[in-house]
Amino acid sequence: MQALAWTTRPRRPGYAGNSLYNVAPDVAVTSAQVDDMPSTTDALGTSQRLAIAGAGIFTAASGVMDAASAPDVARFIVSACALAFLAALVGESVEQIGERLGPGPTGLLQSSIGNLPELLVAIFALRSGLTTVVQAALVGSVLGTLLLVLGAAFLSGGLRHGDQMFRPEAPRMLVTLLTLAVGAALVPTLAARLDTPAVHHTAALSDLTAIILLVVYIASIPFWLRGGPDQYQTSAGTSAPQSATAPALAAERQPLRVTGPVLAAEGEPLMRSPTQTAAGGWSLSTAITVLAAAGVASGFVSDWFVSSLIPATRSLGISPVFTGLVIVAIASNAVENAAGIRFAWKARPDLAISTTLNSPLQITLFLMPVLVLVSPIIGPAHLTLVFPPLLVAALALGVVVVGVVVYDGEYSWLEGVALIALYVIIATAFWWG
């Protein structure tokens, strides 16, 4: 099983990477390939139907409640649910389109469009002058993915399958880039809090930092398009080290015999054309239509969500920082990251960890810099990278802890419990503001 890099959503069952595996009758293939072969499901799977139905129902309900001036708390809850379903639908559409492009371009497409609902919420919040909420939401998205989602993945996979082992190369690379990106993003905060001469130029320093992070993002694109850390293993003709990952990988590669209508030999990928569909797949026109519809709906729902956010949280007695850190981050991001939990549940730790770690890296290298640079244009206040001290400490702590956890190439359910506990403690610290 190959670890994904820079791709926040895994391949749909029926495909491995962007290739359809086909083998001659009675030819031995690996169990991982059998797991990825096309199924006989309908073009729309159950989860896809639920995502479309949920997005449609909650979006319509949110629009009706906004037009009828329903109570703020009710509008806030319904619009948050609509955002969660739309985020899942945008991610699924991007994945369907990406299957015509390959895993590398799919990752690039995902990083550019996959966070669309979160980007729209942040834009409408900046238009309303809610810079504190946006800052907290950006940090909350990173922390929620690193601690809550990854912890839930470790817990579900560890409880069901025991201690899990994975190839550590891709996770190490992702954590290294994430550490560097977070460190760079926190420099303006340190310059302001330590009362350096740059304290009067934090806006300019934030803009410069955002530009540099975007340059790093652009410079990394060719690396990830070539396969990321896995390209070196492939070019060397070697697999993962025979230490921690050997037992799990051996089980994945155990030969099996299959029969049925098949076309080509193992290892010979068959690329799908833009018009080609398969069991469980969407046509290109369907994927583009759903993506466009979800994008438009996300724009409306984001506006309704932000308009009810402050009145609803005041009625509930919730601080703006906690709202951004927990509620906004979860509403716009958590359903999308549930893919990592599903793969951990299916004993596929490489995919679970890589898909989970990619999301915070996209936020720090792409989403955060873009919002910093566009904030003077769309809002009354300039979004800077000067965060409250506790947010800075929580972000740095989360990155360090995850780096330590994934470095050894294995995880247990207890590590998942520890990550979730740390997230709850951090979230509780912001309950009062």
N, C-alpha and C positions, 0 to 999 in steps of 0.2 A: 504494500500500500504506500503510495507516494504522498508525502506531506505537501500540502498546498502552501503557496507563498503569495501574499498580497491578494488573495481571493477570499472575500469574507463569507461567501456562500459556497457550499460544497456542490459537486456535480449531482444532478438528479439521478435516481436509480435508472439504469439503462445506458449510462455512459461513464467511462473512466477518462477523466480529463475532458477533451473534446472529441474523443475517438470512440467509435462503436466497435466493441470487441466482437469478432466473428472467427470461429474456428471450424475446421473440418470435422465431420462426424467422427466420434470416438477418439478425438485428439485430447490429450491431457491438458487441462488448463488449471489455473490456480483458483483457490476458493474465493479470493478477492475479486477475480474476474467474474465468477459465477454470481457473486453478490451484485455486480454492476451490470449484468446483462439485462436487456429489455424485458419488461414484464408485459403482461397482457391486460394491464389496466386501461381504462378509458383515457382519452386525451387530457382530461382534467381529473387529477387525483382528488382524494377526499380533502386533503389539506388545502389544495388550491381552490376547490369549491367553497370551503369554509372561509378562506381569506377573501374571495370575491364577494360572497354573500355578506360577510361581516362588514367589509368596507362599504358596500352599498347601503346596508341597513343603517349603520351608525352615521354615515355621512348624511344620508337623507334626514335622519332624526335630528342630527346636529343643526342642519340648515333650517328645519321647521322650528326647532326650539329657539334658534337665534332670531328668526323672523317674528315669532310670537312673544319675544322678550320673556322667555321662561326664567325661572330662578337661576341665579348665577352658578350655584353649586351644581345643579342638574346639568346646565349647559357645559360646565367645565368637565364633568365626569364623562358625559356622552362624547364630547369632542376629543377627549383624551383616548377613549376607546377607538374612535374613528381613526385617529392618528396611528395608533398601534396596528390596526388592520391595514391601513394604507402603506405603512412602512414595510410590512410583510409582503404586500402585493407589489410594491416597487421593486423590492429585492428579488422576488420570483420572476418578474418580467425581465429584469436585467440579466438574471441567470439564463432565462430561455433565449434571449438574444445572444448572449455570450457563447452559447453552445455552437454557434456558427463561426466563432472567431478563434477559439482555443483558450486554454486556461490563463495564459499571460494577458492577452487583450481583455479577457473577461474581468480579470482583477482590476485592470485600469478603468474599464467601464464601471465596475462596481464602486471604485473609490471616487469616481467623478459624479455618479448619479445615485448610488445606493443610499447615500445619506440625505436624499432630497427632502423628505419630511422634516428632518432635524434642521436642515439649512433654512427651510421656509419658516419654521417656528422661530428660529433665531432672528431672521430678517424682520418679521413682524414685531417681535419683541424689541428689537433695536429701534424700529420706527416709533414705538411707544415709549422709548427712553429707558427700557428695562435692562440696562447694561449689567447690573448685578445679577439678574436672573440668567442672562445669557452666559456670563462667566461661570456661574455655578452649574449651569446645564452642560457646558463643555467639559468641565472637570468631572461632573457627575456621570457623563457618558463614558469617560475613560475609566473612572473608578468602578462604575457599575459593571462594565465588561470585564475588567481585570479581576475584580474580587467577587462580585455576586454571580455573574454568568459563568466564569471559569470555576468558581467554587461549586456551583450547582452541577457543572459538568463532571468535576472530580467526584463529587458526592454520589451522583447517579451511576457513573461508570464504576466507581470503586465498590459501592454496595452490591451491584449486580454481578460484577466480574472479578472482584478482588483487585489487588494492586495491578496497575496498568503500566506498560512500558511503551516508549515511543522513541523515534529518531530525534535526537536533541538538536540537530544542526539548524533546521529552519526556525524552531522556537527561540534558540539562542540569538540568531540573527535578528529576528523580529524584536526581541526584548532589548538588544543592543541599540537598534535604531530608535526604539521607543524611548529608551533612557536618554539618548542624545537629544532627541526632539523635545522631550519634556524639560531637560536641563536647559536647552536654549530658550524655550518659552518662559522659563522662570527667571532668566537673567534680568529682565526689566523689573520684576518684583523685588529682587535682591537690591538692584540699584536704587529703587525708591525707598525700601524699608531701612537700608543701611545708611541713608542720608549721604550718598555720594554726590559728586558734582552733576551726575546725570539725572538727579532727582527732578530737575526743572525741564527735562527733555524726554520724559517717559513716553509721550505720544510718538515722537520721532524714533526713539529706540524700539518701541513696539512695532512700528511700521517696518523698520529695517530688519528686525528679527523675523517678521512675517514674510518678507521678501526672500530672505535667506532660506527659511524653511521651505518655501515653495520651490526655490532653486534646487534644494536637496531632493524634494519630491520628484521634480522633473528629471534630475540627474539619475535617480534610481530606477526610472521606468525601463531603460534597456536591460538592466540587470534582472528585473523581475520578468520581463518578457522572454528572456532566455531561460527561465526556469528557477531563478533565485538560488538559494544554497544547494538545491538538489542537482544543479547542473554540474557541479564538481564531482559528485558521486557518480553521475552517469558517464561523464567524460573519462573518468578514471576506471570505469568498468567494475566498480565496487559497490557494495550495498552498505547498509548501516553497520556500525561497529558490532562485533559479536559479543559485547558485554551485556548491557542491560536490555537491549532490544532483541536479542537473538531468539529467546523463546517465543515471544509474541509474533515476530516476523516469520518464524518457522511455521507456526500454525497457520498464518495467513497464506503461505506459499505451498501448503500441502497439495500435491496434485490430486485432481478429481477427474472422473470421466463423465462426459456429457454427450447426449445425442440430440439430434434435431437439425432443422434447416439452417445451415451456416455457410459462410462464404470464403473467408480468408484465414490465413494462419495467424497464430498468436504473435503479437508484437507488430502486426501490420495494421496501423490505424486507418480507418475508413472515415474521411471527413464528410460531414453532412453539408449538402448544398444549402443555400439560403431558402430554397423552397421545399426542402425535404423535411418530413416529420416522421416521428416514430411513436411507438406505444408510450403513453405518458407525456408526449411532447406537444408543444404548441407550434403552429405555423408562425413564420416570421411576422406576417401581417397581424396575427392575433397578439403576439407579444408586444409589438410596437403600439398597437391600439390600446391594450391594457395599460402599458407604461404611460402613454399620453393621458389616458383618462385618470389614472391614479395620480399623475403629476398635477393635473388641473384641480382634481378634488383636494389634494394636499394643500394647494394654495388657499382655497376657500376655508377648509377646516382649520388650517393654521391661524388664519385671521380670527375665526370664531373662538378658537382655543385661547389665543392671547387676549382677546377682548374680555373674556370671562375670568382670566387667570387671577388678576389682582383682587377683584371683588370677591371671588369665591374663596381664595386663600385667606382673605381678611375675615370672612364669615366663619371659616373653619379654624381660625387662630393659628395658621401656619405661616412661618416666616418666608420672605421672598427667597432667601438663600436655600432653605430646605426645599422649597418648591422647585427651584431650578436643579438642585443637586440630585433630587430623588424623583419627583413626580414627572417633570418635563423630560429628564433623561430616560426614564423607564418608558414613558408613553411613546417616545419617538425612536427608541433604540432596542428595547429588550426583546420584542417579538422577533426582530430581525436576527438577533444573536442567539435565539433559541436553537439554531441549527447545530451549534457546538454541543449543546446538551443532548440533542438527539443522537449525534454521532458517538458521544461518550457512552450513552445507553446501549448503543449497538457494538460496543467494544472496538471502536475505531479511534483510538486516542490521538493519532497523528492529525487526522482531519479535525477532531474536536478542538485541539489546542491551536492549530494554525488558523482555523476560521475565527476563533475567538480573539486571538492576539492581533489579527489584522485590523479589526475595527478601531481600537484606540490609536493605532498607528496612523490610520487614515485621518482621524480627527485631529491629531496633533500636527501632521505634516500638510494637510490639505484644508480641512474645514475651518480650523481655528485661524490660520493665516488669511484665508479668503474673507472671513467675517471681520477681521481687524482692518483689512484694507478697504472694504466697502462700507464700513460703518459711518465714516464721515459723509458719505453720499446719501445714505438712506435714513439716517437717524439724527436726532438733535444732539446726541453725545457721541464722542469717539470711544469705541471699544479698544481698550489697551490690554496689555498682558501683565498689568499690575494687579495681582490677586490678593485677597485677604490672606494673612499669614497662615491661618488654620487650613485654608484650601491648599496652599502651597505645600504645607507639611503633609497633608493627607495624600496629595498626588504623588509626592516623592516617595512616601512610605509604601503606597500601593505598587509602584513600579519596582522598587527594590525587593519587596516581598515576593512578587510574582517571578522576578528574575531568579531568586534563590530557589523557588519551588520547581521551576521547569528545568533548571540547569542540569540536574542529574539524570534526566531522561526517564523518569518514572513518577507516578503519583499514587496516592491512596485516598480513600474516602475521608480520612481524618484531616488531610490537608485541605480538602474541600470544605469541611466544617470550619476550619480555622479561617479560611478566606472569607466565608460568609459572615462569620462572627466579627471579623475586622471591619467588613463593610457596614454591618449593623451599628457597631460602635461609632464609626465615623459619621454615619447618617444621624445618629442620635445626638452627637455633639453639635449639629447644626439645627436641631429642632427649634431652639430658642432664638436662632438668628445667626 
